[in-house]
Amino acid sequence: MTYLGPTRQPGLAGKIARLNWALITILCAIAFIGVMMQYSVAATGPERAPIVHGLRFIALLVLAIGLATLDQRFWLGLAYPLYVVALLLTLAVEIPGLGATRGGAESWLAIGPLQGQPSELMKIAIVLTLARYYAGLEAKRALHVVSLIPPLFLIAVPTLLVAQQPDLGTAVMIALPGLAIMFLAGLRWRFIIPALILAVVGAVAAYQVVLQDYQRERIIVFVETMVGSGVGAQADDAPAGPTDIDSYNIDQSLIAIGSAGLLGAGYMQGPQSQGDFLPEKHTDFIFTMIVEEFGLLGGLGVLALFMGLLAACLRVALTAKSTFGKLAAAGVTASTAAYTLINTAMVTGLFPVVGLPLPLVSHGGTSMLTTMVGMAVVLSVDLHKEQTGARGMVW
C-alpha cells in the first residue's frame, strides 16, 4: 500500500482552523466539570487539586492540538517504537529503587521527582501498534488464523505483566481496546466463541491462583452487592479492617447516590462527600459525588457529554479512509468507552471495584495524559481523513 496524502497541505494555522472543534469543546466541558468537582473535593481534601487539574488540562490540550496537526504517517512511524518503550518502562518498575507502590500495586516508576505509570503509556501504544499491524495486512490475510498470533502476543505480554504487579484494572484497560481492534479488523465468530469459552475457564483459574486476596474480596463484595446482601451493613461505621474496605466504599457510594434524588443536595452540599464518608472522591468515586450534588439529572448530563464525545470519535473512525485511521480512532473510542462504563458501573455496584478513573474528571496526571494523547490521535485522523495509505514516515 502506498501513501496517498492530499496534494496541497495547509499551513499550521489552516490545520488548527480545520480541527474538530466540536470534539474539543466537549473535552473542555468534561474537564470543566472535573475542575468544579475537584474544587468541591478541596473543601475536605487537597486544596490545590482544582488548580492543578485545570492547569494540567490546559497544558495537555495545547499538546493535543499540536500533535493533532501531525498527519497519520507520524503515528504510523511511532507505533512500534512506542510499544517497545512502553514495554521496557513497564518492566523497569520491577527494578529495585525504580518501582514505587501505590494503592497496593507496584506499577509506578519513580525517577527522582518524576513519577508515572508506564502501563498508561501502553494503553496508547497497544492501539497504535495493532492499528498499524492490521493496516499492513491484506484483508484476506487478516482473517487467517496465523495472523491472530502476533496481535494476541502483543496484547498478552503487557496485560499479564501489569496484572501481576498487581494492577488488574489497568491490565483490563490494555486488553479491551486491543481485543476491540481485533474484532473490528474482521475477527471471525468461529474464533471468538472458543476464545470466550477459554476466557471463562481462564478467569476461574485466575480467581483461584493469580488474584491477590484483596482482588478476590472485591469480586465477593460485587456479588454480594448484586444479590442484595452485605450492602449497608457498615453504612455508618468506618471499615474494621482491609477485608471490609471495599464493602464500606460501595456502601457509602450507594448511600450517596440513593439519597440524591432528581436534583441532588446542591453544589458542595453532599452529606457523604462533604462529611468525608465517601472514599477516593477525587479519583475513583468522583461520579458518585457528581450524582450526590447534582442528582439524577446531573449524572445523566455528564453521561450525555461522554456519549457525545464517543459519538464524535466514532464518527471519525467511520469517515476515515485509511485502515490505520479507522482502527486507531476506533481503538481510542473503545478505550474511552470502557473507562466511562466501568467507572460508572463500579461506583453503582454493577462492576467490581478495580480502581479506574473517570476520564478528565478524576484527579490524576498520567491518566489525563493518556486520554489527551488518545484524543490527539482521533483529531489527527479526522484532520487527515483523506489519507489512504499505510506507510510510515521512516519505516
PAKOL-164172 format. One record per residue: residue in three letters; x, y, z of N, C-alpha, C, O in turn. Coordinates in steps of 0.1 Angstrom, whole numbers, plus 2048, in hexadecimal, padded with zeros to 3 digits. Layout:
BEGIN
ALAXYZXYZXYZXYZ;...
% end
This chain:
BEGIN
MET8087F480080080080080980C80081380D806;THR8058177F980D8237F880682E7FF7F982E800;TYR80E83880380884480980284D7FF80A8517F6;LEU7F68518007EF85A7F67E98667FE7DD8677FF;GLY7F286E8037ED87A80A7E88848017E98837F5;PRO7E288F8067DC8997FE7E78A17F77F28A27FB;THR7E38A67EB7ED8AD7E37F28BA7E97FD8BE7E7;ARG7E98C17F07ED8CE7F67EB8CD8057E18C980A;GLN7F68D080C7F68CF81A7F48DD8207FC8E681D;PRO7EA8E08287E88ED82D7F38F08387F98E783D;GLY7F58FD83B7FE9008457F98FD8537EE8F8855;LEU80190085D7FE8FD86B7F190486F7E88FD875;ALA7EF91086C7E391886F7D79118687CC91086E;GLY7D990D85C7CE9078557CA8FA85B7BE8F785B;LYS7D48F285F7D18E58657C98E78727BF8E0875;ILE7CE8F187A7C78F38877B88F88857AF8F488C;ALA7B690087B7A99058787A08F98747948FA876;ARG7A58EF86D79E8E486879C8D88727968CE86F;LEU7A18DA87E7A08D08887918CE88C7898D688A;ASN78E8C28927808BF89677E8C68A37808C18AE;TRP7798D38A27788DB8AE76B8D78B676A8DA8C2;ALA7628D08B07578CB8B875C8C08C27578C08CD;LEU7658B88BD76A8AE8C67738B48D17728B18DD;ILE77A8BE8CD7838C68D777A8CD8E277D8CD8ED;THR76F8D28DD7658D98E67608CF8F175F8D38FC;ILE75D8C38EC7588B98F67628B69007608B490C;LEU76F8B48FB77A8B190477B8BC90F77D8BA91B;CYS77A8C990A77B8D49147708D491E7728D7929;ALA7648D19197588D092275A8C592D7578C8939;ILE75F8BA9297618AF93376C8B393D76A8B1949;ALA7778B99377818BD94077D8C894A7818C8955;PHE7748D194576F8DB94E7678D595A7688DA965;ILE75F8CB9567588C49617628BE96B7608BE977;GLY76D8B99667778B396E77D8BE97877F8BB984;VAL77F8CA9737858D597B77A8D898677E8DA991;MET76E8D99827638DC98B7638D29977628D69A2;MET7638C59937628BB99D76F8BA9A676E8B79B2;GLN77A8BD9A07868BD9A87868C99B278C8C89BD;TYR7808D49AE77E8DF9B77758DB9C37778DF9CE;SER76B8D49C07628CF9CA7698C59D37678C69E0;VAL7728BD9CD77A8B49D57838BB9DE7868B79EA;ALA7888C79D97928CE9E178D8D39EE7958D79F7;ALA7808D49F077A8D89FD77F8CEA087808D3A14;THR7818C2A057858B8A0F7918B0A0A7948A6A10;GLY7988B4A007A38AC9FA7AE8B69F67B08C09FB;PRO7B68B19EB7C18B99E67BD8C79E17B58C89D8;GLU7C28D29E77BD8DF9E37C18E39D67BA8EB9CF;ARG7CD8DE9D17D28E29C47CD8DA9B97D08DC9AD;ALA7C48D09BB7C08C69B17B98CD9A57BC8CA99A;PRO7AF8D79A87A98DD99C7B28E59937B18E5987;ILE7BC8EC9997C58F49927CE8EB98A7D18ED97E;VAL7D38E19907DC8D79897D58D097E7DA8CF973;HIS7C88CC9807C08C69767BE8CF96A7BF8CA95F;GLY7BA8DB96D7B78E49627C48E89597C38E894D;LEU7CF8EB9607DB8EE9597E18E39517E68E4946;ARG7DF8D79577E48CB9507DC8C89437E28C5939;PHE7CF8CB9447C78C99387CA8D392D7CC8CF922;ILE7CC8DF9317D08EA9277DD8E69207DE8E7914;ALA7E78E29287F48DE9227F28D29197F88D290E;LEU7EB8C991D7E98BD9157E08BF9097E28B98FE;LEU7D78C990A7CF8CC8FE7D78D38F47D68D08E8;VAL7E08DC8F87EA8E28EE7F28D78E87F48D78DB;LEU7F78CE8F07FF8C38EA7F78BA8E07FC8B78D5;ALA7EA8B78E47E28AF8DB7DF8B68CE7DF8B08C3;ILE7DD8C48CE7DA8CB8C27E78CB8B97E68C98AD;GLY7F38CC8BF7FF8CC8B88018BE8B18058BD8A6;LEU7FF8B38B98008A68B47F68A38A97F989B89F;ALA7EA8A98AA7E08A68A07E38AC8927DE8A7888;THR7EC8B68927F08BB8857F98B287D7FC8B4871;LEU7FF8A888480889E87E7FF8948777F688E87D;ASP80389086B7FA8878637FC878868804876870;GLN7F586F8617F586286680285B86480585186B;ARG80B86085B81885A85A82085B86782885286A;PHE81E86686E82586787B82185C88582A85688B;TRP81485A88680F84F88F81384188A816839892;LEU81383F87D81783287882683087B829825880;GLY82E83A87A83D83887D83F83788C849830890;LEU83683C89483883C8A283482F8A883882B8B3;ALA82B8288A282481C8A882D8128AE82D80F8BA;TYR83580C8A683E8018AB8488058B584A7FF8C0;PRO84F8108B28598158BD8528198CA8588168D4;LEU84681E8C983F8228D683B8158DE83C8158EA;TYR83780B8D78347FE8DD8407F98E583F7F58F0;VAL84C7F98DE8587F48E485C7FC8F085F7F78FB;VAL85B8098EF85F8128FA85581090685A80F911;ALA84880F90383F80D90E84180091583F7FF921;LEU8447F690D8467E89138537E891C8537E3927;LEU85E7EF91786A7F091F8687F892C86D7F4936;LEU86080292B85D80A93785580394185680494D;THR84B7FB93B8437F294484B7E894B8497E5957;LEU8557E294485E7D994A8677E095586B7D995E;ALA86A7EC9528737F495B86E7F59698767F7973;VAL8617F596B85B7F697885F7EB98185E7EC98E;GLU8647E097B8687D49838767D698987A7CF992;ILE87D7E098488B7E398888B7E99968857F4998;PRO8927E49A08927EA9AD8977F89AD8A17FB9A6;GLY8918019B389580F9B388D8189A988D8249AA;LEU88881199E88081999487181799686A821994;GLY86D80B99985F80899B85A80E9A886080E9B2;ALA84D8149A78478199B38398139B48328109AA;THR8358119C182880B9C381D8169C782081E9D0;ARG8128159C180781E9C47FA8169C37F880E9B9;GLY7F18179CD7E58109CC7E68019CC7DE7F99C7;GLY7F27FC9D27F47ED9D27FA7E79C67FC7DB9C5;ALA7FD7F09BC8027EB9AF8107F19AC8117FE9AD;GLU81A7E99A98277EE9A68277F199782E7EA98F;SER8207FB99381E7FE98482380C981822811976;TRP82A81398B82F82098983E82098784581898E;LEU84282997F85182B97C85583898284F84297E;ALA85E83898B86384499287284698F87A83F993;ILE87485198788285598488486498987F86D983;GLY88A86599588B87299B87E87799F8768709A5;PRO87B88499B86E88999F863885995857888998;LEU86687F98A85D87B98085786D98385E863986;GLN84986C98384285F98583785E97B831868977;GLY83585297782B84F96D82984096B830838970;GLN81E83D96481A82F96281D82C95381683094A;PRO82882495182B82094382081993C81E819930;SER81881294480D80A93F8038139387FC80E92F;GLU80282093C7F88299367FD82C9287F582D91E;LEU80A82D92681082F91880D82390F80A824903;MET80C81791580980B90D7FB80B9087F98058FD;LYS7F281290E7E48129097E38198FC7DC8158F3;ILE7EC8238FA7EC82A8EC7F58228E37F18208D7;ALA80081C8E88098148DF8028088D98048058CE;ILE7FA8018E17F37F58DC7E97F98D17E87F18C7;VAL7E28048D27D98088C87E080C8BB7DC8078B0;LEU7EB8148BC7F28178B07F980B8A97F980A89D;THR7FE8028B28067F78AD7FC7ED8A58007E989A;LEU7F17EA8AB7E87E18A47E17E88987DF7E188E;ALA7DF7F58987D97FC88D7E47FB8817E07F9876;ARG7F07FD8857FB7FC87A7FC7EE8757FE7EC869;TYR7FB7E487E7FD7D687A7F27D28707F57CD865;TYR7E67D58737DB7D286A7DB7DA85D7D67D6853;ALA7E07E785E7E07EF8527EA7EA8487E97EC83C;GLY7F47E284D7FE7DC8447FB7CF83E8027C9837;LEU7EF7C98427EB7BC83E7E07BE8327D87C7832;GLU7E17B58297D67B48207C97AF8277CA7A8831;ALA7BE7B28227B17AF8287B07A082A7AB79B835;LYS7B47978207B27898227BC78382C7B877A834;ARG7C878982D7D27848367CE7878457D078084E;ALA7C77938467C27978547B878D85A7B778C866;LEU7B27858517A877B8567AE76E8597A776585E;HIS7BA76C8557C175F8577C575C8657C876686C;VAL7C475086A7C774D8787D575087C7D7754887;VAL7DE74F8727EC7528757EE7618787F7764880;SER7E67698727E77778747E277C8817E4787885;LEU7DC7738897D77768967E27758A17E177B8AB;ILE7ED76E89E7F776B8A87FE7788AC7FF77B8B8;PRO8047808A280B78C8A68027968AF80779A8B9;PRO7F67998AB7EE7A38B47EB79D8C17EC7A48CB;LEU7E87908C27E678A8CF7F278A8D87F178D8E4;PHE7FE7888D280A7898D980D7978DE8117998E9;LEU80A7A18D580D7AF8D88037B38E48077BC8EC;ILE7F77AE8E47EE7B18EF7F17AA8FC7F17B0907;ALA7F579D8FB7F679490680279990F80279991B;VAL80E79C90981A79F9108187AB91A81A7A9926;PRO8147B79158127C191F8067BF9298077C3934;THR7FC7B89247F07B692D7F47AD9397F17B0944;LEU7FB7A29367FF79994180A7A094A80A79D956;LEU8137A894481D7AE94B8177B895581B7B9961;VAL80D7C09518077CA95A7FE7C39647FD7C796F;ALA7F77B89607EE7B19697F67AB9757F07AA980;GLN8027A797380A7A197E8107AC9878177A8991;GLN80E7B99848157C398C80F7C599A8177C99A3;PRO8037C399E7F77C09967EF7CC9947EC7D499D;ASP7EB7CE9877E27DA9847D87D59797DA7D796D;LEU7CE7CE97E7C47C79767BD7D196D7BA7CE962;GLY7B97DD9737B17E696B7B97EB95F7B37EC954;THR7C67EF9607CE7F39557D07E894B7D07EB93F;ALA7D27DC9507D47D19477C77CF93E7C97CC932;VAL7BC7D09447AF7CF93D7AE7DA9327AA7D7927;MET7B37E69357B27F192C7BC7F19217BB7F8917;ILE7C77E89237D07E69187CA7DC90E7CB7DD902;ALA7C47D19147BF7C690C7B27CA9047B17C68F8;LEU7A97D190A79C7D490479D7DB8F67977D78ED;PRO7A47E78F67A67ED8E97AD7E58DE7A97E58D2;GLY7B67DD8E37BD7D48D97B47CA8D37B47C78C7;LEU7AC7C48DC7A27BA8D77987C08CF7937BA8C5;ALA7947CC8D278A7D48CA78F7D68BB7887D48B2;ILE79C7D98BA7A27DB8AD7A27CE8A57A07CE899;MET7A67C38AC7A67B68A57987B38A07977AE895;PHE78E7B68A87807B38A477C7BC8987777B788E;LEU7807C989877C7D288D7847CF8817807D2876;ALA7907C98827987C68777937B986F7987B6865;GLY7897B38757827A886E78479A87478379086E;LEU78579A88178678D88977978588776E78A889;ARG77B77988376F77088076976A88D770768897;TRP75C76788C75576289875A75489B75A7508A6;ARG75F74C89176473F89477174089D7757358A2;PHE77774B89D78374D8A677E7548B37847518BE;ILE77475C8B376F7638BE76975A8C976C75B8D5;ILE7607518C47597488CE76373F8D676173F8E2;PRO76C7388CF7767318D777E73A8E17817368EC;ALA7817468DC78974F8E47817538F17877548FC;LEU7747558EF76B7598FB76B74D90576C74F911;ILE76A74190076A73590977773491077773291C;LEU78273690978F73690F79174191979773F923;ALA78B74D91678C75891F78575592C78A759937;VAL77974F92C77274B93877974194077B74394C;VAL77F73793A78772D941793734947797731953;GLY79A73D93F7A57449447A274D9507AA74F959;ALA79675394F79275C95A790755967794759972;VAL78A74996678874097279673C97879873D984;ALA79F73896F7AD7349747B474097A7BB73F984;ALA7B274C9747B97589797B475C9867BC76098F;TYR7A775A9887A175D9967A77559A07AA7599AC;GLN7AA74899D7AF73F9A77BE7409AA7C373F9B5;VAL7C574499F7D474399F7DB75199E7E47549A6;VAL7D67599957DD7669927D977199B7E277999F;LEU7CC77399D7C877F9A47CD7809B37CE7759B9;GLN7D078C9B77D378E9C57C678D9CE7BB78E9C9;ASP7C978C9DB7BD78B9E47B47979E37A77959E3;TYR7B97A39E27B17AF9E27A97AF9D479E7B59D4;GLN7AE7AA9C97A77AA9BD79C7A09BD7917A29B8;ARG79E7949C479378B9C57887919CE77C78E9CC;GLU78C7989D878379F9E177A7A89DA76E7AA9DC;ARG7807B09D07787B99C876D7B29C07627B69BF;ILE7707A69BB76779E9B375C7999BC7507999B8;ILE75F7959C87557909D274C79B9D67407999D6;VAL7517A79D87497B39DB7407B69D07347B99D2;PHE7457B59C473D7B89B87317AE9B77257B29B5;VAL7347A19B97297979B871F79A9C37137999C1;GLU72479D9D071A79F9DB7127AC9D87067AC9DB;THR7187B69D27107C29CE7057BF9C46FA7C49C5;MET7097B69BA6FF7B39B06F37AB9B56E87AD9B0;VAL6F67A29BF6EB79A9C46E47A19D06DA79B9D5;GLY6E97AC9D46E27B49DE6E67B19EC6E07B69F6;SER6F17AA9EE6F67A79FC7027AF9FF70A7B19F6;GLY7047B3A0B7107BAA0F7107C9A0D7177D0A13;VAL7077CEA047067DCA017007E3A0D6F57DFA12;GLY7067EDA127017F5A1D7057EFA2A7017F5A35;ALA70C7E4A2B7107DEA377197E7A407187E6A4C;GLN7207F0A3972A7F8A40728807A3C73180EA3A;ALA71B80AA3A719818A3471E823A3D72282DA38;ASP71D821A4A72182CA5372E82BA5A733834A61;ASP735820A5774281DA5E74D81CA5474B817A49;ALA759820A5876481EA5076880FA4F764808A58;PRO76F80BA447727FDA4377A7F8A4E7847FFA53;ALA7777ECA5377F7E6A5E78C7E1A5A7957E1A63;GLY78E7DEA4E79B7D9A4979C7D9A3A7927DCA34;PRO7A77D4A347A97D4A2679E7CDA1E79A7D1A13;THR7997C2A2478F7BAA1D7827C1A1C7797BDA14;ASP7807CBA257737D2A257737DFA1C7687E5A1A;ILE77F7E3A177807F0A117777F1A047707FBA03;ASP7787E79FC7707E79EF7617E89F275A7EF9EB;SER75D7E09FB74E7E09FF74A7EDA047407F3A01;TYR7537F3A0D750801A1274F80BA07747814A07;ASN75980A9FE7598149F374D8149EA74781E9E7;ILE7488089E773C8069DF73080B9E77278119E1;ASP7308079F472580C9FC72381B9FC7188209FA;GLN72E8229FE72E8309FE72A8369F17228409F0;SER72F8309E672B8359D971C8339D671683C9D1;LEU7178289DA7098259D770082E9E06F58329DC;ILE7048319EC6FD83A9F56FC8489EE6F284E9EE;ALA70884D9E970885A9E36FF85B9D76F88649D5;ILE7008519CE6F88519C26E984F9C56E18569BF;GLY6E68469CF6D88439D26D184E9D86C584F9D7;SER6D88579DF6D28629E66D286F9DE6CD87A9E2;ALA6D786F9D16D987B9C96CC8809C46CA88C9C3;GLY6C38779C06B787C9BA6B98819AC6C387E9A5;LEU6AF8899A76B088E9996BA8999976C189A98D;LEU6BB8A29A16C48AE9A06D08AE9A96D88B79A8;GLY6D08A59B26DC8A49BB6DB8AD9C76D28B59C9;ALA6E68AD9CF6E68B59DB6EB8C39D96EA8CC9E2;GLY6F18C59CD6F68D39CA7058D29CA70C8CA9D0;TYR70B8DC9C271A8DC9C07208DF9CE71D8E89D5;MET72A8D69D17328D69DD7298D49EA72D8D89F5;GLN71E8CD9E87158CB9F37128BC9F57098B89FD;GLY7198B39EF7178A59F071A8A09FE7268A1A02;PRO71189AA05714895A1371F88BA1372788BA1C;GLN71F881A0A729877A0A73787CA07741879A0D;SER7378849FC7448899F774A894A00756893A04;GLN74289DA047478A8A0D7498A4A1B7508A9A22;GLY741899A1F744893A2C74F88AA2C752884A37;ASP756889A21762880A1F760872A2276986AA26;PHE75486DA1F75185FA1F754858A1275784CA12;LEU75385FA0775485A9FA7638589F776B8619F8;PRO76784B9F47768489F277A84D9E477284D9DA;GLU7878509E278D8539D578485C9CD7838599C1;LYS77F8669D377586E9CC77B8779C177487C9B9;HIS7888799C278F8819B87948799AC79887E9A2;THR79386C9AD7978639A278C85999E78485C996;ASP78D84D9A478484299F7768459A176D841999;PHE77284B9AC76484D9B075E85B9AD7558609B4;ILE7658629A47608709A175387199B74C87B99C;PHE74F86699374186798D73786699872C86B996;THR73A85E9A273085E9AE72E86C9B37238709B6;MET7398739B47388819B973088A9B07288929B5;ILE7318889A372989099971A88D99B71289699C;VAL71788099C70987D99E7038829AB6F88879AC;GLU70B8819B67078859C37048949C36FA8989C9;GLU70C89C9BC70A8AA9BD7018B09B26FA8BA9B4;PHE7008A99A76F88AE99C6EC8A49986E58A798F;GLY6EB89999F6E089099D6E08889916EA88898A;LEU6D588198E6D48799826D68819756DD87C96C;LEU6D188D9756D28959696E18999666E589995B;GLY6E889C9716F689F9706FE89396B707895962;GLY6FB88897170387C96C70087895E709875956;LEU6F387A95A6EF87794C6F58819426F987E937;GLY6F788E9476FD89893F70B89593C710897931;VAL71389094672188D94572288193B72B881932;LEU71987793D71986B93471687092671B86A91C;ALA70D87992470A87E917716885910718883904;LEU71E88C91872A89291273488790D73A888903;PHE73587C91573E87191173886A9057408668FC;MET72B8699047258638F972886B8EC72B8668E1;GLY7278798EE72A8828E37398808DF73C8808D3;LEU74287F8E875087D8E57528708DE7598708D3;LEU74C8658E274E8588DC7488588CE74E8538C5;ALA73C85F8CC7368608BF73F8688B57408648AA;ALA7458728BA74E87A8B175A8728AD75F8738A2;CYS76086B8B776C8628B47688578AA7708548A1;LEU75C8518AD7588468A475584B89675884488C;ARG75085789474E85D88775C85F88075C85C874;VAL76686288777386488177885687C77D855871;ALA77684C88477A83E88077283A87377883386B;LEU76683D87275D83986776184185A75F83B84F;THR76584D85B76785585077685584B779859840;ALA77F85085378D84F84F78E84584378883B843;LYS79784883979884082E7A383582F7A382B828;SER7AD8378387B782D83A7B38238447AC82784E;THR7B88178437B680D84D7BC81185A7B680E864;PHE7C88168597CF81A8667C682586D7C4824879;GLY7C282F8667BA83986C7AD8348727A983887D;LYS7A682B86B79A82587079C81E87D795820887;LEU7A681587D7A980D8897AF8158957AB8128A0;ALA7B781E8927BD82689C7B282F8A37B282F8B0;ALA7A983589C79F83D8A27958348A97908378B4;ALA7928288A378981F8AA78F8198B77878178C0;GLY79C8178B77A28128C37A281C8CE79F8198DA;VAL7A48298CB7A38348D57958358DA7928378E6;THR78B8348D177D8348D57798298DE77382B8E8;ALA77E81D8DB77B8118E47818138F177B80F8FB;SER78E8188F279481A8FF78D82590778A822913;THR78983090178183A90977483590D76F838918;ALA76D82E90576082890876281E91475981E91D;ALA76C81691476E80C91E77181392C76C80F936;TYR77981D92B77C82593776F82B93D76C829949;THR76783193575B83793975182D93F74B82F94A;LEU74F82293774581893B74A811948741810951;ILE75680D94975B80695575B80F96175780A96C;ASN75F81B96076082496C75182797174F82697D;THR74882A96873A82D96D73382097272C82197B;ALA73681596C73180897073780497E7307FE986;MET74380798074B80498C74580B9987438059A3;VAL74281899773D8209A272F81D9A572A8219B0;THR72781799C71981499E7188059A270C8009A2;GLY7237FE9A47227F09A871F7E699D71C7DA9A0;LEU7207EA99071E7E298572A7DB98072A7D3976;PHE7367DE9857427D998174C7D998D74B7E2995;PRO7557CF98E75E7CF9997677DB99A76A7E198F;VAL76B7DF9A57747EB9A77827E89A17887DF9A7;VAL7867EE9977937EC99079C7F89907A67F798A;GLY7978039957A080F9967A28169897AD81A986;LEU79881898179981F97479382D97578882E97B;PRO79A83797079584597278A84896778984195D;LEU78385396977A85895F78286295678686C95C;PRO78386094978C86894178987794277E87C941;LEU79487F94579488D94578D89395178D89F953;VAL78688B95977F88F96578688B97178889497A;SER78B87F97279387A97D7A088197E7A6884973;HIS7A688398A7B388998B7BE87E9887BC87398C;GLY7C88839807D287997C7D987E9707D387F965;GLY7E68809707ED8869657F087C95A7EE87F94E;THR7F486F95E7F78659547EB86194C7EB85F940;SER7E08609537D385C94C7CF8679437CA864937;MET7CF8749477CC87E93E7D587F9327D0882927;LEU7E287D9347EB87D9297E787291E7E7875912;THR7E48669237E085B91A7D485F9127D385D906;THR7CA8659197BD8689137C08739087BA8728FD;MET7C787D90B7C98889027D28848F67D08898EB;VAL7DC87B8F87E38768EC7DA86E8E37DB86E8D7;GLY7D28668EA7C885E8E27BF8678DA7BC8648CE;MET7BA8728E07B287B8D87BA8838CD7B48868C3;ALA7C78848D07CF88A8C57D08818B97D08868AE;VAL7D08748BB7D086A8B07C386B8A97C386C89C;VAL7B886C8B07AB86E8A97AA87A8A17A587A896;LEU7AE8858A77AE8928A07B78928947B4898889;SER7C388C8957CC88A8897C688287E7C7886872;VAL7BF8778827B986F8787AE8778717AC876865;ASP7A687E87879B8868737A089186979B89385F;LEU7AB89886E7B18A28657B689D8587B68A484E;HIS7BC8918597C288B84D7BB87F8487C1875844;LYS7AE87F8497A68748467A68708377A2865833;GLU7AB87982E7AC8768207B886D81D7B9867812;GLN7C186C8267CD8638247C88558237C085082C;THR7CD84E81A7C98408187D48368197D282A818;GLY7E083A81B7EC83181B7EF82B8297E882F833;ALA7F882282A7FC81C83680B81C83881081383F;ARG81282583282182583482583083D82083C83C;GLY82E82D84683383784F83D84084984183F83E;MET84184A85184A85584C85884F84B860854843;VAL85C84585386984085486A83184F87282E847;TRP86082985486081B85085281684F84F80A84C;
% end
